[in-house]
Amino acid sequence: MLNFKEIISVSLILFSVIDILGSVPIVIDLRKKLGHVQSGKATIVAGVIMIAFLFLGKSILNLFGLDVASFAIAGAIVMFLIGMEMVLGIVLFKHEDASAGSASIMPIAFPLIAGAGTMTTLISLKAEYQTANIIVGIVINLILVFIVLKTCGWLERKIGQAGFSILRKVFGIILLAISIKLFKNFF
């Protein structure tokens, strides 16, 4: 059953982890290097990765003898570190450079949108929220990702670097609080 409160929570958590607004400078840089970024394809590939991991993630964990609670705690720690990156402006996770052939899809879809933090978050969310609400949250975020990818040049002109920095810090604080809540739920 769809729950509006859960959908909003999931959407905000994923929005904070995906941090598409914080990734706009990377997307703009790719666009300058390549001339074009395939926004639609990147969004679809990211969606497929997220939905697949939502349903198969637990099976993948079972292959390694891990339970969802352990992965959720690990996910809370990863989300905490991502939040620290956003708030403090430090780099803990290295983003790999794009190869010329797949540059307009792969570094954007994976790891920028559907990276390790997003996958870990999905497993953590599955332990806490209903699957249908998570799927709606994913779709909402994919729509937002597509809009941001399509309008990143315009956003760069309107919001500016200082605006992106402020948004990144605000969502970092939200992500830190959410990660602590997830961590507390398993202790």
CYANA upper distance limits for C-alpha pairs under 8 A (distance plus 0.5 A):
  1 MET  CA    130 GLN  CA      8.33
  1 MET  CA    132 ALA  CA      7.59
  1 MET  CA    133 ASN  CA      8.41
  2 LEU  CA      7 ILE  CA      8.13
  2 LEU  CA    132 ALA  CA      6.93
  2 LEU  CA    133 ASN  CA      6.20
  3 ASN  CA      7 ILE  CA      6.70
  3 ASN  CA    133 ASN  CA      7.09
  4 PHE  CA      8 ILE  CA      6.68
  5 LYS  CA      9 SER  CA      6.69
  6 GLU  CA     10 VAL  CA      6.47
  6 GLU  CA    129 TYR  CA      7.20
  6 GLU  CA    130 GLN  CA      8.41
  6 GLU  CA    133 ASN  CA      6.73
  6 GLU  CA    134 ILE  CA      8.48
  7 ILE  CA     11 SER  CA      6.41
  7 ILE  CA    133 ASN  CA      5.54
  7 ILE  CA    134 ILE  CA      7.14
  7 ILE  CA    136 VAL  CA      7.06
  7 ILE  CA    137 GLY  CA      6.00
  8 ILE  CA     12 LEU  CA      6.59
  8 ILE  CA    137 GLY  CA      7.73
  9 SER  CA     13 ILE  CA      6.63
 10 VAL  CA     14 LEU  CA      6.57
 10 VAL  CA    125 LEU  CA      7.80
 10 VAL  CA    129 TYR  CA      8.44
 10 VAL  CA    133 ASN  CA      7.86
 10 VAL  CA    134 ILE  CA      6.53
 10 VAL  CA    137 GLY  CA      5.95
 11 SER  CA     15 PHE  CA      6.41
 11 SER  CA    134 ILE  CA      8.33
 11 SER  CA    137 GLY  CA      4.90
 11 SER  CA    138 ILE  CA      7.36
 11 SER  CA    140 ILE  CA      7.25
 11 SER  CA    141 ASN  CA      6.93
 12 LEU  CA     16 SER  CA      6.56
 13 ILE  CA     17 VAL  CA      6.75
 13 ILE  CA    175 LEU  CA      7.15
 13 ILE  CA    178 ILE  CA      7.73
 14 LEU  CA     18 ILE  CA      6.29
 14 LEU  CA    118 THR  CA      7.45
 14 LEU  CA    121 THR  CA      7.95
 14 LEU  CA    137 GLY  CA      7.94
 14 LEU  CA    138 ILE  CA      7.83
 14 LEU  CA    141 ASN  CA      7.50
 15 PHE  CA     19 ASP  CA      6.27
 15 PHE  CA     20 ILE  CA      7.82
 15 PHE  CA    141 ASN  CA      6.72
 16 SER  CA    171 PHE  CA      5.88
 16 SER  CA    172 GLY  CA      7.37
 16 SER  CA    174 ILE  CA      7.87
 16 SER  CA    175 LEU  CA      6.45
 17 VAL  CA     79 MET  CA      7.45
 17 VAL  CA     82 ILE  CA      7.81
 17 VAL  CA    117 GLY  CA      7.05
 17 VAL  CA    118 THR  CA      6.61
 17 VAL  CA    121 THR  CA      8.22
 17 VAL  CA    175 LEU  CA      7.63
 18 ILE  CA    112 LEU  CA      7.66
 18 ILE  CA    113 ILE  CA      5.76
 18 ILE  CA    114 ALA  CA      7.70
 18 ILE  CA    117 GLY  CA      8.28
 18 ILE  CA    118 THR  CA      6.83
 19 ASP  CA     23 SER  CA      6.85
 19 ASP  CA    113 ILE  CA      8.33
 19 ASP  CA    168 ARG  CA      7.93
 19 ASP  CA    171 PHE  CA      8.42
 20 ILE  CA     24 VAL  CA      6.90
 20 ILE  CA    112 LEU  CA      8.44
 20 ILE  CA    113 ILE  CA      7.57
 20 ILE  CA    145 VAL  CA      6.74
 20 ILE  CA    148 VAL  CA      7.70
 21 LEU  CA    148 VAL  CA      7.72
 21 LEU  CA    164 PHE  CA      7.24
 21 LEU  CA    167 LEU  CA      8.16
 21 LEU  CA    168 ARG  CA      7.84
 22 GLY  CA    164 PHE  CA      6.85
 22 GLY  CA    165 SER  CA      8.07
 22 GLY  CA    167 LEU  CA      8.27
 22 GLY  CA    168 ARG  CA      6.27
 23 SER  CA     27 VAL  CA      6.83
 23 SER  CA    112 LEU  CA      7.88
 24 VAL  CA     28 ILE  CA      6.46
 24 VAL  CA    148 VAL  CA      8.27
 24 VAL  CA    149 LEU  CA      8.12
 24 VAL  CA    152 CYS  CA      6.54
 24 VAL  CA    156 GLU  CA      8.17
 25 PRO  CA     29 ASP  CA      6.58
 25 PRO  CA    156 GLU  CA      8.48
 26 ILE  CA     30 LEU  CA      6.72
 27 VAL  CA     31 ARG  CA      6.58
 27 VAL  CA     37 VAL  CA      8.27
 27 VAL  CA    108 ILE  CA      7.96
 27 VAL  CA    149 LEU  CA      7.89
 27 VAL  CA    152 CYS  CA      7.97
 28 ILE  CA     32 LYS  CA      6.68
 28 ILE  CA    152 CYS  CA      7.27
 28 ILE  CA    153 GLY  CA      7.26
 29 ASP  CA     33 LYS  CA      6.78
 30 LEU  CA     34 LEU  CA      6.44
 30 LEU  CA     35 GLY  CA      8.26
 30 LEU  CA     36 HIS  CA      8.43
 30 LEU  CA     37 VAL  CA      7.76
 30 LEU  CA    103 ALA  CA      7.98
 30 LEU  CA    104 SER  CA      7.76
 31 ARG  CA     35 GLY  CA      5.45
 31 ARG  CA     36 HIS  CA      5.67
 31 ARG  CA     37 VAL  CA      6.23
 31 ARG  CA    104 SER  CA      8.44
 32 LYS  CA     36 HIS  CA      8.28
 34 LEU  CA    103 ALA  CA      8.37
 34 LEU  CA    104 SER  CA      8.02
 36 HIS  CA    104 SER  CA      7.51
 37 VAL  CA    103 ALA  CA      8.50
 37 VAL  CA    104 SER  CA      5.06
 37 VAL  CA    105 ILE  CA      7.64
 38 GLN  CA     42 ALA  CA      6.55
 38 GLN  CA    104 SER  CA      5.99
 38 GLN  CA    105 ILE  CA      6.62
 39 SER  CA     43 THR  CA      6.59
 39 SER  CA    104 SER  CA      8.42
 39 SER  CA    105 ILE  CA      8.12
 39 SER  CA    146 PHE  CA      6.55
 39 SER  CA    149 LEU  CA      6.11
 39 SER  CA    150 LYS  CA      6.68
 40 GLY  CA     44 ILE  CA      6.72
 40 GLY  CA    146 PHE  CA      7.03
 41 LYS  CA     45 VAL  CA      6.56
 41 LYS  CA    105 ILE  CA      7.01
 42 ALA  CA     46 ALA  CA      6.62
 42 ALA  CA    104 SER  CA      7.88
 42 ALA  CA    105 ILE  CA      5.11
 42 ALA  CA    106 MET  CA      7.44
 42 ALA  CA    108 ILE  CA      6.67
 42 ALA  CA    109 ALA  CA      5.32
 43 THR  CA     47 GLY  CA      6.63
 43 THR  CA    109 ALA  CA      6.81
 43 THR  CA    142 LEU  CA      6.70
 43 THR  CA    145 VAL  CA      7.35
 43 THR  CA    146 PHE  CA      6.47
 44 ILE  CA     48 VAL  CA      6.68
 45 VAL  CA     49 ILE  CA      6.74
 45 VAL  CA    105 ILE  CA      8.36
 45 VAL  CA    109 ALA  CA      6.39
 46 ALA  CA     50 MET  CA      6.68
 46 ALA  CA    109 ALA  CA      5.00
 46 ALA  CA    110 PHE  CA      7.07
 46 ALA  CA    113 ILE  CA      6.72
 46 ALA  CA    114 ALA  CA      5.82
 46 ALA  CA    142 LEU  CA      8.48
 47 GLY  CA     51 ILE  CA      6.55
 47 GLY  CA    114 ALA  CA      8.21
 47 GLY  CA    138 ILE  CA      7.87
 47 GLY  CA    139 VAL  CA      8.17
 47 GLY  CA    142 LEU  CA      7.19
 48 VAL  CA     52 ALA  CA      6.40
 49 ILE  CA     53 PHE  CA      6.58
 49 ILE  CA    114 ALA  CA      7.07
 50 MET  CA     54 LEU  CA      6.54
 50 MET  CA    114 ALA  CA      6.67
 50 MET  CA    118 THR  CA      8.16
 50 MET  CA    119 MET  CA      7.15
 50 MET  CA    122 LEU  CA      8.10
 50 MET  CA    138 ILE  CA      8.15
 51 ILE  CA     55 PHE  CA      6.95
 51 ILE  CA    135 ILE  CA      7.81
 51 ILE  CA    138 ILE  CA      8.43
 52 ALA  CA     56 LEU  CA      6.27
 52 ALA  CA     57 GLY  CA      8.02
 53 PHE  CA     57 GLY  CA      5.08
 53 PHE  CA    119 MET  CA      7.04
 53 PHE  CA    122 LEU  CA      8.07
 53 PHE  CA    123 ILE  CA      8.45
 54 LEU  CA     58 LYS  CA      8.38
 54 LEU  CA    119 MET  CA      8.16
 54 LEU  CA    122 LEU  CA      6.42
 54 LEU  CA    123 ILE  CA      6.96
 54 LEU  CA    126 LYS  CA      7.95
 56 LEU  CA     60 ILE  CA      6.70
 57 GLY  CA     61 LEU  CA      6.68
 57 GLY  CA    123 ILE  CA      7.16
 58 LYS  CA     62 ASN  CA      6.69
 58 LYS  CA     67 ASP  CA      8.28
 58 LYS  CA     68 VAL  CA      7.27
 58 LYS  CA    123 ILE  CA      7.86
 59 SER  CA     63 LEU  CA      6.91
 60 ILE  CA     64 PHE  CA      7.45
 61 LEU  CA     65 GLY  CA      6.79
 61 LEU  CA     66 LEU  CA      5.60
 61 LEU  CA     67 ASP  CA      7.16
 61 LEU  CA     68 VAL  CA      8.03
 62 ASN  CA     66 LEU  CA      6.00
 62 ASN  CA     67 ASP  CA      7.36
 66 LEU  CA     70 SER  CA      7.26
 66 LEU  CA     71 PHE  CA      7.62
 67 ASP  CA     71 PHE  CA      6.98
 68 VAL  CA     72 ALA  CA      6.35
 68 VAL  CA    123 ILE  CA      7.44
 68 VAL  CA    124 SER  CA      7.85
 68 VAL  CA    127 ALA  CA      7.25
 69 ALA  CA     73 ILE  CA      6.69
 69 ALA  CA    124 SER  CA      8.22
 69 ALA  CA    127 ALA  CA      7.70
 69 ALA  CA    186 PHE  CA      7.44
 70 SER  CA     74 ALA  CA      6.73
 71 PHE  CA     75 GLY  CA      6.41
 71 PHE  CA    120 THR  CA      7.68
 71 PHE  CA    123 ILE  CA      7.56
 71 PHE  CA    124 SER  CA      7.38
 72 ALA  CA     76 ALA  CA      6.58
 72 ALA  CA    120 THR  CA      7.64
 72 ALA  CA    121 THR  CA      7.98
 72 ALA  CA    123 ILE  CA      6.78
 72 ALA  CA    124 SER  CA      4.59
 72 ALA  CA    125 LEU  CA      8.27
 72 ALA  CA    127 ALA  CA      7.68
 72 ALA  CA    182 LEU  CA      8.06
 72 ALA  CA    183 PHE  CA      8.29
 73 ILE  CA     77 ILE  CA      6.84
 73 ILE  CA    124 SER  CA      7.97
 73 ILE  CA    182 LEU  CA      7.77
 73 ILE  CA    183 PHE  CA      6.14
 73 ILE  CA    186 PHE  CA      7.80
 74 ALA  CA     78 VAL  CA      6.77
 74 ALA  CA    120 THR  CA      8.14
 75 GLY  CA     79 MET  CA      6.51
 75 GLY  CA    117 GLY  CA      7.71
 75 GLY  CA    120 THR  CA      5.27
 75 GLY  CA    121 THR  CA      6.14
 75 GLY  CA    123 ILE  CA      8.19
 75 GLY  CA    124 SER  CA      6.59
 76 ALA  CA     80 PHE  CA      6.52
 76 ALA  CA    121 THR  CA      7.94
 76 ALA  CA    124 SER  CA      7.83
 76 ALA  CA    179 SER  CA      5.12
 76 ALA  CA    180 ILE  CA      7.42
 76 ALA  CA    182 LEU  CA      6.50
 76 ALA  CA    183 PHE  CA      6.24
 77 ILE  CA     81 LEU  CA      6.75
 77 ILE  CA    179 SER  CA      7.36
 77 ILE  CA    183 PHE  CA      8.23
 78 VAL  CA     82 ILE  CA      6.69
 78 VAL  CA    117 GLY  CA      6.87
 78 VAL  CA    120 THR  CA      8.18
 79 MET  CA     83 GLY  CA      6.56
 79 MET  CA    117 GLY  CA      7.03
 79 MET  CA    121 THR  CA      7.78
 79 MET  CA    175 LEU  CA      7.11
 79 MET  CA    176 LEU  CA      7.50
 79 MET  CA    179 SER  CA      6.22
 80 PHE  CA     84 MET  CA      6.68
 80 PHE  CA    175 LEU  CA      7.31
 80 PHE  CA    176 LEU  CA      5.57
 80 PHE  CA    179 SER  CA      5.94
 80 PHE  CA    180 ILE  CA      7.84
 81 LEU  CA     85 GLU  CA      6.73
 81 LEU  CA     92 LEU  CA      8.02
 82 ILE  CA     86 MET  CA      6.80
 82 ILE  CA     92 LEU  CA      8.29
 82 ILE  CA    117 GLY  CA      8.27
 82 ILE  CA    172 GLY  CA      7.91
 82 ILE  CA    175 LEU  CA      8.36
 83 GLY  CA     87 VAL  CA      6.66
 83 GLY  CA    171 PHE  CA      8.15
 83 GLY  CA    172 GLY  CA      4.73
 83 GLY  CA    173 ILE  CA      6.90
 83 GLY  CA    174 ILE  CA      8.32
 83 GLY  CA    175 LEU  CA      5.82
 83 GLY  CA    176 LEU  CA      5.63
 84 MET  CA     88 LEU  CA      6.24
 84 MET  CA     89 GLY  CA      8.25
 84 MET  CA     90 ILE  CA      8.12
 84 MET  CA    172 GLY  CA      7.19
 84 MET  CA    176 LEU  CA      7.66
 85 GLU  CA     89 GLY  CA      5.81
 85 GLU  CA     90 ILE  CA      5.36
 85 GLU  CA     91 VAL  CA      6.31
 85 GLU  CA     92 LEU  CA      7.11
 85 GLU  CA    172 GLY  CA      8.10
 86 MET  CA     90 ILE  CA      7.77
 86 MET  CA    168 ARG  CA      6.15
 86 MET  CA    169 LYS  CA      5.90
 86 MET  CA    171 PHE  CA      8.07
 86 MET  CA    172 GLY  CA      5.36
 87 VAL  CA    168 ARG  CA      7.58
 87 VAL  CA    169 LYS  CA      4.99
 87 VAL  CA    170 VAL  CA      8.03
 87 VAL  CA    172 GLY  CA      5.71
 87 VAL  CA    173 ILE  CA      7.07
 88 LEU  CA    169 LYS  CA      8.27
 95 HIS  CA    111 PRO  CA      8.05
 95 HIS  CA    112 LEU  CA      8.33
 96 GLU  CA    107 PRO  CA      8.17
 97 ASP  CA    107 PRO  CA      8.08
 98 ALA  CA    102 SER  CA      7.79
 98 ALA  CA    103 ALA  CA      5.53
 98 ALA  CA    106 MET  CA      8.13
 98 ALA  CA    107 PRO  CA      6.39
 99 SER  CA    103 ALA  CA      5.93
102 SER  CA    106 MET  CA      6.16
102 SER  CA    107 PRO  CA      8.33
103 ALA  CA    107 PRO  CA      6.57
103 ALA  CA    108 ILE  CA      8.29
104 SER  CA    108 ILE  CA      7.40
105 ILE  CA    109 ALA  CA      6.31
105 ILE  CA    110 PHE  CA      8.49
106 MET  CA    110 PHE  CA      5.79
106 MET  CA    111 PRO  CA      7.91
107 PRO  CA    111 PRO  CA      6.10
107 PRO  CA    112 LEU  CA      6.43
108 ILE  CA    112 LEU  CA      5.33
108 ILE  CA    113 ILE  CA      6.56
109 ALA  CA    113 ILE  CA      5.64
109 ALA  CA    114 ALA  CA      6.39
109 ALA  CA    115 GLY  CA      8.46
110 PHE  CA    114 ALA  CA      5.61
110 PHE  CA    115 GLY  CA      5.86
111 PRO  CA    115 GLY  CA      4.35
111 PRO  CA    116 ALA  CA      7.51
113 ILE  CA    118 THR  CA      7.76
114 ALA  CA    118 THR  CA      5.88
114 ALA  CA    119 MET  CA      7.07
115 GLY  CA    119 MET  CA      6.79
116 ALA  CA    120 THR  CA      6.48
117 GLY  CA    121 THR  CA      6.50
118 THR  CA    122 LEU  CA      6.66
119 MET  CA    123 ILE  CA      7.02
120 THR  CA    124 SER  CA      6.76
121 THR  CA    125 LEU  CA      6.44
122 LEU  CA    126 LYS  CA      6.60
122 LEU  CA    134 ILE  CA      8.40
123 ILE  CA    127 ALA  CA      7.11
124 SER  CA    128 GLU  CA      7.30
124 SER  CA    182 LEU  CA      8.15
125 LEU  CA    129 TYR  CA      6.14
125 LEU  CA    134 ILE  CA      7.85
126 LYS  CA    130 GLN  CA      7.16
126 LYS  CA    131 THR  CA      6.86
126 LYS  CA    134 ILE  CA      7.97
129 TYR  CA    133 ASN  CA      7.48
129 TYR  CA    134 ILE  CA      7.40
130 GLN  CA    134 ILE  CA      6.97
131 THR  CA    135 ILE  CA      6.73
132 ALA  CA    136 VAL  CA      6.85
133 ASN  CA    137 GLY  CA      6.67
134 ILE  CA    138 ILE  CA      6.61
135 ILE  CA    139 VAL  CA      6.72
136 VAL  CA    140 ILE  CA      6.65
137 GLY  CA    141 ASN  CA      6.69
138 ILE  CA    142 LEU  CA      6.59
139 VAL  CA    143 ILE  CA      6.71
140 ILE  CA    144 LEU  CA      6.85
141 ASN  CA    145 VAL  CA      6.44
142 LEU  CA    146 PHE  CA      6.55
143 ILE  CA    147 ILE  CA      6.73
144 LEU  CA    148 VAL  CA      6.60
145 VAL  CA    149 LEU  CA      6.51
146 PHE  CA    150 LYS  CA      6.57
147 ILE  CA    151 THR  CA      6.59
148 VAL  CA    152 CYS  CA      5.92
148 VAL  CA    155 LEU  CA      8.26
151 THR  CA    155 LEU  CA      6.57
152 CYS  CA    156 GLU  CA      6.49
153 GLY  CA    157 ARG  CA      7.04
154 TRP  CA    158 LYS  CA      6.74
155 LEU  CA    159 ILE  CA      6.16
155 LEU  CA    160 GLY  CA      7.90
156 GLU  CA    160 GLY  CA      5.71
156 GLU  CA    161 GLN  CA      7.70
159 ILE  CA    163 GLY  CA      5.57
159 ILE  CA    164 PHE  CA      7.11
160 GLY  CA    164 PHE  CA      6.95
161 GLN  CA    165 SER  CA      6.70
162 ALA  CA    166 ILE  CA      6.81
163 GLY  CA    167 LEU  CA      6.76
164 PHE  CA    168 ARG  CA      6.52
165 SER  CA    169 LYS  CA      6.84
166 ILE  CA    170 VAL  CA      6.75
167 LEU  CA    171 PHE  CA      6.70
168 ARG  CA    172 GLY  CA      6.48
169 LYS  CA    173 ILE  CA      6.82
170 VAL  CA    174 ILE  CA      7.00
171 PHE  CA    175 LEU  CA      6.53
172 GLY  CA    176 LEU  CA      6.66
173 ILE  CA    177 ALA  CA      6.82
174 ILE  CA    178 ILE  CA      6.72
175 LEU  CA    179 SER  CA      6.55
176 LEU  CA    180 ILE  CA      6.79
177 ALA  CA    181 LYS  CA      6.76
178 ILE  CA    182 LEU  CA      6.71
179 SER  CA    183 PHE  CA      6.62
180 ILE  CA    184 LYS  CA      6.58
181 LYS  CA    185 ASN  CA      6.77
182 LEU  CA    186 PHE  CA      7.57
183 PHE  CA    187 PHE  CA      7.56
